[in-house]
Structures are given as structure tokens and as C-alpha cells.
Amino acid sequence: MAESEQTVIRSSVPAKQGRDFTITLPSSNGTYEAVAVLEHNEDAAQPPRLVKVTRRPVAPPNTASTAEKQRTIHIILSVGSGHRKAEEFFEKAVNPLLSLLYRPEGSQIFQRHTTQSETSILELTNDFLFPAANSGKPLRIILLSGDGGIVDLVNGLSSKPQSHEYVAPQVTLLPLGTANALYHSINANANANSSTENTWGLHALSSTTCKPLPFFTASFSPGARLLVDEARAEEALPTDEQGNGKLHGAVVCSWGMHASLVADSDSSEYRKFGIDRFKMAAKEALYPSDGSAPHAYKGRVSVLKRGDGGAGEWTPLPEQEHMYVLATLVSNLEQPFCISPASKPLDGSLHLVHFGPTSGDEAMRIMGLAYQGGKHVDDAAVRYEAIDGLRIQFDNGGEADADGRWRRICVDGKIVRVEKDGWVEIRREERRLLDIVVA
Ligand SMILES: Nc1ncnc2c1ncn2[C@@H]1O[C@H](COP(=O)(O)OP(=O)(O)OP(=O)(O)O)[C@@H](O)[C@H]1O
């Protein structure tokens, strides 16, 4: 075999013509690169298969980044995410690539964590990752999960005050969840171009280019409760200095139709249907079995605009009833579902998408436009604007919904039920918590 190109792994099954793709990754020491051929799965919701990987020297070697060598690499496998393929994809594709890219140190610098429960990532972050980052240790986290994994990292890393030594961990996202909104939004340009491959995050595996992850804080009135265990149980939220509940997110905060369908579809029964679970729950919400119109959600919504960067002003929306109230930091909530076309990858902008009570057919029509590259934002029924904060007050001097299911708020897939006279307020954050590795 020629010294310049060495096959390191070859699968016994050759790639089928036209469905394979190639990625080239720099090694950690900068002296060679890995060229990996992968084959897409026939089911686009399933990860690709590694067919072969070769290594070839780089001339001249790029050994500029020595900081990279000092980073401990944590691999988190969220085995409950999506189609539960995190472990298999790691063993068959990611691990062989990492072993090649990080020679000769290899396994010595990797620490592998496999989730055991819903709270594993939060516990790992609280007990280990945050203390390490806060004492100045540079970390790289390779996260095989959906959006839930990143929201746990964000909440764990932000739960205690940062020291001066804090070093923002670098996170490489491998989209093993169901919707993977953050991943698809970061790679949204690539997805708009059908000739560009979805590499399942492998293209960024050894990149040293990072961007800070924008995030927001949602504050809740003290009676708000986090719903857990498929809403069979509830928990108190972590609190801020004023005793209000708080939760951080990096994707979306919503109330109304979106929050309800995320909440209603979050059961092991619905999860079997993959991404279709959202559409199934939407149909049930929009066409109630008693033939009535979809629910009109009651509350007072206000938006914060800072304009010049000052304290800003809260402006109430004129409507007292709503169907869709959603603030987002990302462009795509699923790969084909472009909720905020003006949002650019990791740009930190927060956008409001809002429309009032309407029929099931009309709501389906509007949502259908989001699947056409975000055309819903040009529809007369939709309010779409950049904001700095959003506040919902349930008892606004009039009637609040009596049934708690109409007062559920979604923060990146987590569901919080607010009390009848309660409120929720979200604001963009300026702190730097973690960086996302981009190619
Ligand atoms: N070993 C495990 N046992 C029980 N629950 C788990 C385990 N591993 C992960 N989970 C839970 O499974 C859920 C997976 O959420 P995640 O967001 O990663 O995937 P998803 O919901 O399929 O994707 P997305 O949020 O992108 O639609 C989280 O609530 C997580 O806590």
C-alpha cells in the first residue's frame, strides 16, 4: 500500500452507487487527514454507515493548534434519544474515525458517558463538566443526542456562578434525536441545497472552529411546575434570586399549539412514530374529536424590544386570545420545517412567530407554508418580528384558562405548567456558556 494513502477501515459491504458521500477531516496533530466514505441509510431518519476510511499525510503539516491537544474529550451517548441509535452509530462510525484522528493518544483522552436515565446529562454536567470548566479545564464534548442533550448541558453549565477561570466547553453536535432543531439550524444552508450532504455532524468532528451558543433564560412565577415522566409527575424548577422558577433554552420557548403538541406527543407510545409524532399530535389538537374548533388560548402577550441595546420597552400585543405563540433562536425546528427564515446560524437573534385563533384547516395551511422554506412569515395572519424578550401573563385581568393543559409552556422540549394567575418571561442572555464546533 502506498505510504501516502493507507486504508485503515474497510467495510465488508461496498457502498451502493450514488448514496455514498466523502468527508475529509484533519487529524488532531495536523500531520495527516482522514478521508471517510459513508453511505446514507435508505431511511433518512437513520444514521449513515461508515464504508471505509483512509489516512493521508498533509504537506506541510499544520501543527499550529496545540491547545487542542490539551482538551479532554467527553463523548456523551444519549441512548434514549430519537431512534435509539446513538450507541450503534458511535461504535460503527464515530469511534473508528476518532481513533484515527486522535492517534497516537487515542482512547487515553476520551471519556465516554452513556445515559442511564432522563437526568444523566444534567447530573454529569453538574457533578463533573461544570466544575472542570469552572476551574479552567478546556473540554470538548461530542454529544450524540437530540435537542434535549444540549438543553441539559446549557442548564447544568448555567446553574452556578462562573469563576474567572471558566473556559466555555466546545460541543460537537451529532444529531441522534428526533427533530434536532439546533443541528439542522446550524447546518440550514447546507440543507437548503439538496446537493450538499447531511453528514450527521461528522464533518465537524475534528474542526477547531467554534461559535458561542446563544441562549435565553425563561423565568416563571413561583407556582410553575416542570412536568416529568410523560407528565405523570411534576417537579419544582430551579429558582433565581427572587424565588422565581428558571429554565434556560437554546432553541425555542412556546405556548399554545406548538407547546401543546410537543407535550402531547412526548410519550413512549408517540415516540415510536419518530418525527411524525408532531404531525399526529397536531391533527388531534386541530380537529378535536367532538368536532369543535381548536382551542383559543387566553392570556396577555407582550414583547420586549431594546433597539439601541438599552433596557427596552415591553409592548402588549392587542390580542387576548391566541393559537400560536413562539419565540425562537433558530431557523429550523425540524430539518424541513423553517419556522424563522431570518434567523442565521448561531446569530443570537430571537424571533416571534404568532397567530391568533383559527380553524384547523387554516392552521394547517399556515404550518404547511413553514415546510416551504418559511413562507408563513409573509402570510397576513402571521406576526413575525425580531424581539429581545417575550412575556405571557395568564390572568390578565380577565379570564385565564381553567384547565392547566392550556397553560403549558415549552422550553426546548421541556414542558412547564404555569399556575392560573402566573406568568412566564423570556430574555436573551449575553453570557458565554458553551461553544458549538462548526466546520
Ligand atoms: N438512558 C435513558 N433512559 C431514560 N431516558 C433517557 C435516556 N437517555 C436519554 N433519555 C431521555 O430521552 C430524551 C431524549 O431527548 P432528546 O431531545 O435527546 O431526543 P429527542 O427528543 O428524540 O430529540 P429532539 O429533542 O431533537 O426532538 C430526554 O428526555 C432524555 O433525558
The ligand as a MOL file (V3000), in Angstrom:
LIG
                    3D

  0  0  0     0  0            999 V3000
M  V30 BEGIN CTAB
M  V30 COUNTS 31 33 0 0 0
M  V30 BEGIN ATOM
M  V30 1 N -30.9370 6.0280 29.1730 0
M  V30 2 C -32.0190 6.7890 29.2280 0
M  V30 3 N -33.0830 6.4430 29.9890 0
M  V30 4 C -34.1750 7.2220 30.0640 0
M  V30 5 N -34.3260 8.3760 29.3880 0
M  V30 6 C -33.2890 8.7640 28.5970 0
M  V30 7 C -32.1000 8.0030 28.4760 0
M  V30 8 N -31.2600 8.6510 27.6270 0
M  V30 9 C -31.8990 9.7660 27.2450 0
M  V30 10 N -33.1060 9.8370 27.8170 0
M  V30 11 C -34.1040 10.8900 27.6810 0
M  V30 12 O -34.6280 10.7950 26.3710 0
M  V30 13 C -34.9610 12.0880 25.9110 0
M  V30 14 C -34.2340 12.3090 24.6210 0
M  V30 15 O -34.3100 13.6470 24.2890 0
M  V30 16 P -33.5450 14.2530 23.0730 0
M  V30 17 O -34.0100 15.6300 22.9200 0
M  V30 18 O -32.0880 13.9890 23.1630 0
M  V30 19 O -34.0720 13.3680 21.8960 0
M  V30 20 P -35.4070 13.5490 21.0940 0
M  V30 21 O -36.4790 14.1030 21.9560 0
M  V30 22 O -35.6280 12.2680 20.3730 0
M  V30 23 O -34.9380 14.6190 20.0140 0
M  V30 24 P -35.3560 16.1600 19.7370 0
M  V30 25 O -35.4480 16.8550 21.0660 0
M  V30 26 O -34.2320 16.6630 18.8950 0
M  V30 27 O -36.6590 16.0610 19.0180 0
M  V30 28 C -34.5260 13.0700 27.0020 0
M  V30 29 O -35.6440 13.3660 27.8070 0
M  V30 30 C -33.5130 12.2630 27.7780 0
M  V30 31 O -33.3980 12.6750 29.1210 0
M  V30 END ATOM
M  V30 BEGIN BOND
M  V30 1 1 1 2
M  V30 2 1 2 3
M  V30 3 2 2 7
M  V30 4 2 3 4
M  V30 5 1 4 5
M  V30 6 2 5 6
M  V30 7 1 6 7
M  V30 8 1 6 10
M  V30 9 1 7 8
M  V30 10 2 8 9
M  V30 11 1 9 10
M  V30 12 1 10 11
M  V30 13 1 11 12
M  V30 14 1 11 30
M  V30 15 1 12 13
M  V30 16 1 13 14
M  V30 17 1 13 28
M  V30 18 1 14 15
M  V30 19 1 15 16
M  V30 20 2 16 17
M  V30 21 1 16 18
M  V30 22 1 16 19
M  V30 23 1 19 20
M  V30 24 2 20 21
M  V30 25 1 20 22
M  V30 26 1 20 23
M  V30 27 1 23 24
M  V30 28 2 24 25
M  V30 29 1 24 26
M  V30 30 1 24 27
M  V30 31 1 28 29
M  V30 32 1 28 30
M  V30 33 1 30 31
M  V30 END BOND
M  V30 END CTAB
M  END
